């Protein structure tokens, strides 16, 4: 059997750009993004929905691209960290992470940024407890989360909708 015959046609909108691809039925969204579309922001780490390094948004919902089949994304809109910035300007979530010093090695940062975007879209005024709950699937070995939580609360405040304290104690 011809290998190309087994491929499935899919249509995605990735970071605002329509993409038509042919993928193996078992291809993971993470591999399609990284290998076929050369979008390297989502990282491979645990391959089991535990660490959050591969998080992307599918129709606005945070998903683990390491276990999400590319064919399941057919007809959907995908946002990766490469599409988060608004032109040449950082997205407010990115700006908050930079301003709070919420990055160390940067490996988990793309997933954290997209998780934050999904959280703030769902809950524009999260409490500290809301943030911690939402981050439960995002692991960071470098920061201890304090600055990440501060950044997320600052991003919410920047939207003018949160009354959370400026510092997390």
Residue frames as a rotation matrix with the C-alpha (Angstrom) as fourth column:
UNK 1
0.580 0.815 0.000 0.00
0.815 -0.580 0.000 0.00
0.000 0.000 -1.000 0.00
UNK 2
-0.079 -0.560 0.825 1.24
0.481 -0.746 -0.460 3.48
0.873 0.361 0.328 -0.84
UNK 3
-0.537 -0.216 -0.815 2.28
0.843 -0.154 -0.515 5.30
-0.014 -0.964 0.265 2.36
UNK 4
-0.985 0.171 0.007 0.70
-0.171 -0.984 0.052 8.54
0.016 0.050 0.999 1.15
UNK 5
-0.360 0.909 -0.212 -2.67
-0.055 0.206 0.977 6.78
0.931 0.363 -0.024 0.79
UNK 6
-0.061 0.299 -0.952 -2.81
0.887 0.455 0.086 6.25
0.458 -0.839 -0.293 4.55
UNK 7
-0.916 -0.331 -0.229 -2.43
0.399 -0.815 -0.420 9.96
-0.047 -0.476 0.878 5.26
UNK 8
0.097 0.981 -0.166 -5.46
0.976 -0.126 -0.178 11.96
-0.196 -0.145 -0.970 6.33
UNK 9
-0.422 -0.190 0.886 -6.12
0.470 -0.882 0.035 15.44
0.775 0.431 0.462 4.95
UNK 10
0.109 0.454 -0.884 -6.68
0.966 -0.260 -0.014 18.03
-0.236 -0.852 -0.466 7.68
UNK 11
0.039 -0.034 0.999 -7.37
0.409 -0.911 -0.047 21.74
0.912 0.411 -0.022 7.67
UNK 12
0.098 -0.101 -0.990 -6.11
0.979 -0.168 0.114 23.85
-0.178 -0.981 0.083 10.56
UNK 13
0.650 -0.105 0.753 -5.90
0.085 -0.974 -0.210 27.54
0.755 0.200 -0.624 11.28
UNK 14
0.343 -0.660 -0.668 -2.58
0.938 0.284 0.200 27.89
0.058 -0.695 0.717 13.08
UNK 15
-0.375 -0.466 -0.802 -1.77
0.622 -0.768 0.155 31.28
-0.687 -0.440 0.577 14.58
UNK 16
0.142 0.605 -0.783 -4.32
-0.210 -0.755 -0.621 32.85
-0.967 0.253 0.020 12.25
UNK 17
-0.383 -0.371 -0.846 -3.00
-0.895 -0.075 0.439 31.18
-0.227 0.925 -0.304 9.10
UNK 18
0.723 0.683 0.106 -4.96
-0.609 0.701 -0.371 28.48
-0.328 0.204 0.922 7.25
UNK 19
-0.478 -0.877 -0.049 -2.96
-0.840 0.440 0.319 25.29
-0.259 0.194 -0.946 6.79
UNK 20
0.769 0.609 -0.195 -3.90
-0.640 0.726 -0.253 22.21
-0.013 0.319 0.948 4.77
UNK 21
-0.362 -0.908 0.212 -1.86
-0.919 0.386 0.079 19.13
-0.154 -0.166 -0.974 5.59
UNK 22
0.562 0.400 -0.724 -1.86
-0.429 0.889 0.159 15.39
0.708 0.221 0.671 5.09
UNK 23
-0.236 -0.608 0.758 -0.95
-0.965 0.052 -0.258 13.53
0.118 -0.792 -0.599 8.28
UNK 24
-0.746 -0.029 -0.666 -0.71
0.016 0.998 -0.062 9.96
0.666 -0.057 -0.744 9.46
UNK 25
0.278 0.961 -0.007 -3.85
0.014 0.004 1.000 9.01
0.961 -0.278 -0.012 11.43
UNK 26
0.626 -0.109 -0.772 -1.73
0.749 0.359 0.557 8.50
0.217 -0.927 0.306 14.56
UNK 27
-0.339 -0.796 0.502 0.34
0.578 -0.597 -0.556 11.71
0.742 0.102 0.662 14.20
UNK 28
0.045 0.273 -0.961 0.37
0.955 -0.294 -0.039 13.84
-0.293 -0.916 -0.274 17.32
UNK 29
0.896 0.343 0.282 -0.45
0.407 -0.888 -0.215 17.52
0.176 0.307 -0.935 17.10
UNK 30
0.646 -0.720 -0.254 2.89
-0.162 -0.454 0.876 18.29
-0.746 -0.525 -0.410 18.79
UNK 31
-0.211 -0.771 0.601 4.82
0.506 0.440 0.742 16.51
-0.836 0.461 0.297 16.03
UNK 32
0.285 0.387 0.877 2.83
0.953 -0.209 -0.218 18.19
0.099 0.898 -0.428 13.26
UNK 33
0.992 0.091 -0.085 3.43
0.105 -0.978 0.179 21.62
-0.067 -0.187 -0.980 14.80
UNK 34
0.439 -0.895 -0.077 7.14
-0.277 -0.216 0.936 21.04
-0.855 -0.390 -0.343 15.42
UNK 35
-0.350 -0.686 0.638 8.12
0.309 0.559 0.770 18.92
-0.885 0.466 0.016 12.43
UNK 36
-0.082 0.392 0.916 5.70
0.992 0.124 0.036 19.86
-0.100 0.912 -0.399 9.65
UNK 37
0.758 0.481 0.440 5.06
0.528 -0.849 0.018 23.51
0.383 0.219 -0.898 10.51
UNK 38
-0.190 -0.979 0.075 8.44
0.654 -0.183 -0.734 24.28
0.732 -0.091 0.675 12.16
UNK 39
0.364 0.355 0.861 6.80
-0.481 -0.720 0.500 25.78
0.798 -0.596 -0.091 15.26
UNK 40
-0.213 -0.652 -0.728 9.19
0.287 0.670 -0.685 24.82
0.934 -0.355 0.044 18.05
UNK 41
-0.356 0.083 0.931 7.60
-0.703 -0.680 -0.209 26.67
0.615 -0.729 0.301 21.00
UNK 42
0.716 0.602 0.353 5.63
-0.695 0.571 0.437 23.69
0.061 -0.558 0.827 22.26
UNK 43
-0.315 -0.949 0.027 8.11
-0.928 0.302 -0.218 21.27
0.199 -0.094 -0.976 23.81
UNK 44
0.494 0.318 -0.809 8.23
-0.152 0.948 0.280 17.50
0.856 -0.015 0.516 24.14
UNK 45
-0.332 -0.593 0.733 8.88
-0.864 -0.121 -0.489 16.46
0.379 -0.796 -0.472 27.71
UNK 46
-0.498 0.141 0.855 6.68
-0.647 0.596 -0.476 13.94
-0.577 -0.791 -0.205 29.50
UNK 47
-0.781 0.280 -0.558 4.50
-0.420 0.426 0.802 12.60
0.462 0.861 -0.215 26.64
UNK 48
-0.595 0.574 -0.563 1.73
0.667 0.743 0.053 11.94
0.449 -0.344 -0.825 29.17
UNK 49
0.186 0.745 0.641 -0.15
0.251 -0.667 0.702 15.21
0.950 0.031 -0.311 29.87
UNK 50
0.466 -0.062 -0.882 1.72
0.879 0.142 0.455 15.86
0.097 -0.988 0.121 33.10
UNK 51
-0.305 -0.826 -0.474 4.18
0.876 -0.439 0.200 18.70
-0.373 -0.354 0.857 32.56
UNK 52
0.610 0.664 -0.433 2.43
0.433 -0.737 -0.519 21.28
-0.664 0.129 -0.737 30.37
UNK 53
-0.330 -0.844 -0.424 5.48
0.015 -0.454 0.891 21.99
-0.944 0.287 0.162 28.20
UNK 54
-0.876 0.017 0.482 3.52
0.469 0.261 0.844 21.07
-0.111 0.965 -0.236 25.06
UNK 55
-0.097 0.938 -0.332 0.44
0.634 -0.199 -0.747 23.17
-0.767 -0.283 -0.576 25.84
UNK 56
-0.979 0.031 0.203 -1.25
0.141 -0.617 0.774 24.88
0.149 0.786 0.600 22.91
UNK 57
-0.440 0.891 -0.115 -4.73
-0.345 -0.285 -0.894 26.32
-0.829 -0.354 0.432 22.57
UNK 58
-0.912 0.325 0.250 -7.25
0.384 0.465 0.798 24.48
0.143 0.824 -0.549 20.41
UNK 59
-0.056 0.899 0.434 -10.30
0.436 -0.368 0.821 26.66
0.898 0.235 -0.372 19.85
UNK 60
0.130 0.023 0.991 -9.20
-0.548 -0.832 0.091 28.59
0.827 -0.555 -0.095 22.94
UNK 61
0.935 0.218 0.279 -8.86
-0.353 0.505 0.788 25.59
0.031 -0.835 0.549 25.24
UNK 62
-0.017 -0.987 0.159 -5.49
-0.996 0.030 0.079 24.55
-0.083 -0.157 -0.984 26.65
UNK 63
0.962 0.269 -0.042 -4.57
-0.273 0.954 -0.127 21.05
0.006 0.134 0.991 25.46
UNK 64
0.132 -0.917 0.376 -1.54
-0.354 0.310 0.882 18.80
-0.926 -0.250 -0.283 25.73
UNK 65
0.489 0.044 -0.871 -0.31
-0.868 -0.071 -0.491 18.56
-0.084 0.996 0.003 22.15
UNK 66
-0.594 -0.804 -0.024 1.82
-0.804 0.594 0.022 15.52
-0.003 0.032 -0.999 23.08
UNK 67
-0.809 0.356 0.468 -1.28
0.185 0.909 -0.373 13.32
-0.559 -0.215 -0.801 23.37
UNK 68
0.186 0.882 -0.433 -3.71
-0.244 -0.386 -0.890 15.16
-0.952 0.271 0.143 21.06
UNK 69
-0.158 -0.212 0.965 -4.03
0.773 0.581 0.254 13.57
-0.614 0.786 0.072 17.64
UNK 70
-0.877 -0.240 -0.416 -3.56
-0.049 -0.817 0.575 15.96
-0.477 0.524 0.705 14.74
UNK 71
-0.755 0.644 0.123 -6.66
0.338 0.221 0.915 14.56
0.562 0.733 -0.385 13.03
UNK 72
-0.043 0.735 -0.677 -8.68
0.996 -0.021 -0.085 15.63
-0.077 -0.678 -0.731 16.10
UNK 73
-0.360 -0.189 -0.914 -7.62
0.303 -0.950 0.077 19.20
-0.882 -0.248 0.399 15.35
UNK 74
-0.755 0.107 0.647 -9.11
0.649 -0.018 0.760 19.10
0.093 0.994 -0.055 11.84
UNK 75
0.047 0.810 0.584 -11.21
0.628 -0.479 0.614 22.21
0.777 0.338 -0.531 11.28
UNK 76
0.698 0.195 -0.689 -10.01
0.710 -0.315 0.630 23.86
-0.094 -0.929 -0.359 14.49
UNK 77
0.669 -0.473 0.573 -8.04
-0.206 -0.859 -0.469 26.95
0.714 0.195 -0.672 15.36
UNK 78
0.517 -0.619 -0.591 -4.65
0.839 0.505 0.204 26.38
0.172 -0.601 0.780 17.01
UNK 79
0.797 -0.376 0.472 -2.69
-0.380 -0.921 -0.091 29.01
0.469 -0.107 -0.877 18.91
UNK 80
0.424 -0.767 -0.481 0.95
0.831 0.540 -0.129 28.38
0.359 -0.345 0.867 19.72
UNK 81
0.343 -0.361 -0.867 3.31
0.603 -0.623 0.498 30.66
-0.720 -0.694 0.004 21.60
UNK 82
-0.703 -0.634 0.322 4.65
0.636 -0.359 0.683 31.86
-0.317 0.685 0.656 18.24
UNK 83
-0.378 0.653 0.656 1.21
0.569 -0.395 0.721 33.38
0.730 0.646 -0.223 17.55
UNK 84
0.175 0.474 -0.863 0.68
0.983 -0.131 0.127 34.92
-0.053 -0.870 -0.489 20.99
UNK 85
-0.618 -0.463 -0.635 2.45
0.447 -0.872 0.200 38.24
-0.646 -0.160 0.746 20.37
UNK 86
0.577 0.817 0.008 0.45
0.560 -0.388 -0.732 40.98
-0.595 0.427 -0.681 18.73
UNK 87
0.915 -0.353 0.192 2.58
-0.005 -0.489 -0.873 41.96
0.402 0.798 -0.449 15.76
UNK 88
-0.034 -0.999 0.032 5.90
0.136 -0.036 -0.990 43.23
0.990 -0.030 0.138 17.06
UNK 89
-0.198 0.041 0.979 4.48
-0.850 -0.505 -0.151 43.83
0.488 -0.862 0.134 20.56
UNK 90
-0.963 -0.125 -0.237 4.47
0.020 0.850 -0.527 41.25
0.268 -0.512 -0.816 23.29
UNK 91
0.052 0.978 -0.200 1.07
0.286 0.178 0.942 39.98
0.957 -0.106 -0.271 24.36
UNK 92
0.276 0.084 0.957 0.14
-0.728 -0.632 0.266 41.40
0.627 -0.771 -0.113 27.81
UNK 93
0.992 0.047 0.117 0.66
-0.110 0.773 0.625 37.93
-0.061 -0.633 0.772 29.31
UNK 94
0.450 -0.891 0.061 4.16
0.756 0.344 -0.558 37.77
0.476 0.297 0.828 27.86
UNK 95
-0.002 -0.420 0.907 4.90
-0.122 -0.901 -0.417 41.29
0.993 -0.112 -0.049 29.10
UNK 96
0.683 0.324 0.655 3.72
-0.664 -0.100 0.741 40.37
0.306 -0.941 0.146 32.61
UNK 97
0.912 -0.396 -0.104 6.00
0.410 0.878 0.249 37.31
-0.007 -0.270 0.963 32.68
UNK 98
0.099 -0.909 0.404 8.98
0.630 -0.257 -0.733 39.41
0.770 0.328 0.547 31.58
UNK 99
0.093 -0.022 0.995 8.21
-0.407 -0.913 0.018 42.21
0.909 -0.407 -0.094 34.04
UNK 100
0.810 0.285 0.512 7.79
-0.579 0.249 0.777 39.78
0.094 -0.926 0.366 36.95
UNK 101
-0.299 -0.954 -0.027 10.95
-0.949 0.300 -0.098 37.82
0.102 -0.004 -0.995 36.09
UNK 102
0.362 0.602 0.712 8.78
-0.674 0.696 -0.246 34.71
-0.643 -0.391 0.658 35.75
UNK 103
0.920 -0.155 -0.360 11.17
-0.191 0.625 -0.757 32.95
0.343 0.765 0.546 33.39
UNK 104
0.399 -0.857 0.328 14.33
-0.413 0.151 0.898 31.07
-0.819 -0.493 -0.294 34.14
UNK 105
-0.585 -0.652 0.482 15.46
0.115 0.521 0.845 28.47
-0.803 0.550 -0.230 31.61
UNK 106
-0.426 0.501 -0.753 12.35
-0.816 -0.572 0.081 29.09
-0.391 0.649 0.652 29.50
UNK 107
-0.990 0.013 -0.142 11.54
-0.058 0.872 0.486 25.46
0.130 0.489 -0.863 28.74
UNK 108
-0.502 0.850 -0.158 8.12
0.828 0.420 -0.372 25.56
-0.250 -0.318 -0.915 30.42
UNK 109
-0.692 0.174 -0.701 7.40
0.013 -0.967 -0.253 29.20
-0.722 -0.184 0.667 29.57
UNK 110
-0.850 0.429 -0.305 5.51
-0.421 -0.205 0.884 28.71
0.317 0.880 0.355 26.27
UNK 111
-0.439 0.706 -0.555 3.11
0.533 0.702 0.472 26.27
0.723 -0.089 -0.685 27.91
UNK 112
-0.472 0.219 -0.854 2.71
0.794 -0.316 -0.520 28.52
-0.384 -0.923 -0.024 30.94
UNK 113
-0.892 0.104 -0.439 1.94
-0.225 -0.946 0.232 31.51
-0.392 0.306 0.868 28.71
UNK 114
-0.666 0.669 -0.330 -0.75
-0.296 0.170 0.940 29.66
0.685 0.724 0.085 26.80
UNK 115
-0.371 0.518 -0.771 -2.20
0.830 0.557 -0.026 28.17
0.416 -0.649 -0.637 29.99
UNK 116
-0.670 0.066 -0.739 -2.35
0.445 -0.762 -0.471 31.71
-0.594 -0.644 0.481 31.37
UNK 117
-0.890 0.363 -0.276 -4.06
-0.450 -0.600 0.661 33.00
0.074 0.713 0.698 28.24
UNK 118
-0.452 0.750 -0.483 -6.69
0.213 0.616 0.758 30.25
0.866 0.240 -0.438 28.53
UNK 119
-0.431 0.254 -0.866 -7.19
0.902 0.098 -0.420 30.96
-0.022 -0.962 -0.272 32.23
UNK 120
-0.762 0.078 -0.642 -7.65
0.124 -0.957 -0.264 34.71
-0.635 -0.281 0.720 31.74
UNK 121
-0.801 0.548 -0.240 -10.01
-0.389 -0.173 0.905 34.16
0.455 0.818 0.352 28.82
UNK 122
-0.251 0.701 -0.667 -12.10
0.500 0.684 0.531 31.87
0.829 -0.201 -0.522 31.04
UNK 123
0.569 0.345 -0.746 -11.71
0.822 -0.207 0.531 33.83
0.029 -0.915 -0.401 34.28
UNK 124
0.315 -0.470 0.825 -10.54
0.356 -0.747 -0.562 37.44
0.880 0.471 -0.068 33.82
UNK 125
0.193 -0.204 0.960 -10.27
-0.760 -0.649 0.014 38.04
0.620 -0.733 -0.280 37.58
UNK 126
0.385 -0.044 -0.922 -8.67
0.255 0.965 0.060 34.92
0.887 -0.258 0.383 39.07
UNK 127
0.862 -0.197 0.468 -7.72
-0.506 -0.251 0.825 34.61
-0.045 -0.948 -0.316 42.70
UNK 128
-0.206 -0.975 0.081 -4.34
-0.978 0.208 0.016 33.22
-0.033 -0.076 -0.997 43.74
UNK 129
-0.288 0.168 0.943 -6.08
-0.306 0.916 -0.257 29.89
-0.907 -0.363 -0.213 44.42
UNK 130
0.811 0.585 -0.009 -7.65
-0.150 0.193 -0.970 29.94
-0.566 0.788 0.244 40.92
UNK 131
0.475 -0.719 -0.508 -4.21
-0.853 -0.234 -0.467 30.48
0.217 0.655 -0.724 39.40
UNK 132
-0.484 -0.690 0.538 -2.64
-0.808 0.589 0.028 27.67
-0.336 -0.421 -0.842 41.40
UNK 133
0.140 0.620 0.772 -5.47
-0.104 0.784 -0.612 25.33
-0.985 0.006 0.174 40.43
UNK 134
0.914 0.260 -0.311 -5.14
-0.302 -0.076 -0.950 26.20
-0.271 0.963 0.009 36.74
UNK 135
0.222 -0.928 -0.300 -1.37
-0.937 -0.118 -0.329 25.68
0.270 0.354 -0.896 36.83
UNK 136
0.392 -0.054 0.918 -1.67
-0.617 0.725 0.306 22.18
-0.682 -0.686 0.252 38.32
UNK 137
0.810 -0.063 0.583 -0.74
0.389 0.802 -0.453 20.65
-0.439 0.594 0.674 34.96
UNK 138
0.751 -0.594 0.289 2.27
-0.048 -0.486 -0.873 22.89
0.659 0.641 -0.393 34.34
UNK 139
0.746 -0.550 -0.376 5.59
0.618 0.361 0.699 21.94
-0.248 -0.754 0.609 35.87
UNK 140
0.682 -0.625 0.380 8.52
-0.280 -0.703 -0.654 24.29
0.676 0.339 -0.654 36.33
UNK 141
0.545 -0.561 -0.624 11.82
0.769 0.630 0.106 23.21
0.334 -0.537 0.775 37.83
UNK 142
-0.360 -0.870 0.337 13.41
0.716 -0.490 -0.498 26.64
0.598 0.062 0.799 38.03
UNK 143
-0.429 0.154 0.890 11.11
-0.094 -0.988 0.125 29.30
0.899 -0.030 0.438 39.43
UNK 144
-0.922 0.168 -0.349 9.23
0.383 0.252 -0.889 27.88
-0.061 -0.953 -0.296 42.39
UNK 145
-0.233 0.911 0.340 6.04
0.901 0.071 0.428 29.34
0.365 0.406 -0.838 40.82
UNK 146
-0.059 0.266 -0.962 5.98
0.731 -0.645 -0.223 32.48
-0.679 -0.717 -0.157 42.97
UNK 147
-0.643 -0.258 -0.721 6.93
-0.187 -0.860 0.474 34.82
-0.743 0.439 0.505 40.15
UNK 148
-0.912 0.390 0.126 4.74
0.275 0.354 0.894 32.93
0.304 0.850 -0.430 37.70
UNK 149
-0.073 0.917 -0.392 1.70
0.997 0.072 -0.016 33.43
0.014 -0.392 -0.920 39.95
UNK 150
-0.165 -0.059 -0.985 2.65
0.349 -0.937 -0.003 37.10
-0.922 -0.344 0.175 40.39
UNK 151
-0.943 -0.247 -0.222 2.89
-0.119 -0.373 0.920 37.48
-0.310 0.894 0.322 36.61
UNK 152
-0.632 0.765 0.121 -0.52
0.644 0.433 0.630 35.91
0.430 0.476 -0.767 36.03
UNK 153
0.149 0.688 -0.711 -2.18
0.921 -0.358 -0.153 38.10
-0.360 -0.632 -0.687 38.65
UNK 154
-0.422 -0.377 -0.825 -0.42
0.085 -0.922 0.378 41.14
-0.903 0.089 0.421 37.16
UNK 155
-0.986 0.100 0.135 -1.67
0.138 0.031 0.990 40.23
0.095 0.994 -0.045 33.69
UNK 156
-0.180 0.975 -0.132 -5.20
0.948 0.208 0.240 40.00
0.261 -0.083 -0.962 35.09
UNK 157
0.111 0.168 -0.980 -4.82
0.619 -0.783 -0.064 43.40
-0.778 -0.599 -0.190 36.77
UNK 158
-0.809 -0.489 -0.325 -3.45
0.041 -0.598 0.800 44.86
-0.586 0.635 0.504 33.52
UNK 159
-0.674 0.673 0.305 -6.75
0.567 0.208 0.797 43.89
0.473 0.710 -0.521 31.93
UNK 160
-0.759 0.321 0.566 -8.28
-0.473 -0.870 -0.142 46.08
0.447 -0.375 0.812 34.63
UNK 161
0.181 0.940 -0.290 -10.41
-0.503 0.342 0.794 43.29
0.845 0.002 0.535 36.02
UNK 162
0.217 -0.134 -0.967 -8.63
0.615 0.788 0.028 41.76
0.758 -0.600 0.253 38.99
UNK 163
0.627 -0.007 0.779 -8.30
-0.511 -0.759 0.404 43.04
0.588 -0.652 -0.479 42.52
UNK 164
0.762 -0.396 -0.513 -5.66
0.557 0.804 0.207 40.55
0.330 -0.443 0.833 43.58
UNK 165
0.764 -0.548 -0.340 -2.73
-0.019 -0.545 0.838 41.71
-0.645 -0.634 -0.427 45.72
UNK 166
0.696 -0.547 -0.465 0.36
-0.697 -0.358 -0.621 42.82
0.173 0.757 -0.631 43.83
UNK 167
-0.438 -0.896 -0.068 2.67
-0.818 0.429 -0.382 40.38
0.372 -0.112 -0.922 45.65
UNK 168
0.567 0.535 -0.626 2.05
-0.249 0.836 0.488 36.73
0.785 -0.121 0.608 46.37
UNK 169
-0.145 -0.603 0.785 3.06
-0.959 -0.109 -0.261 35.81
0.242 -0.791 -0.562 49.89
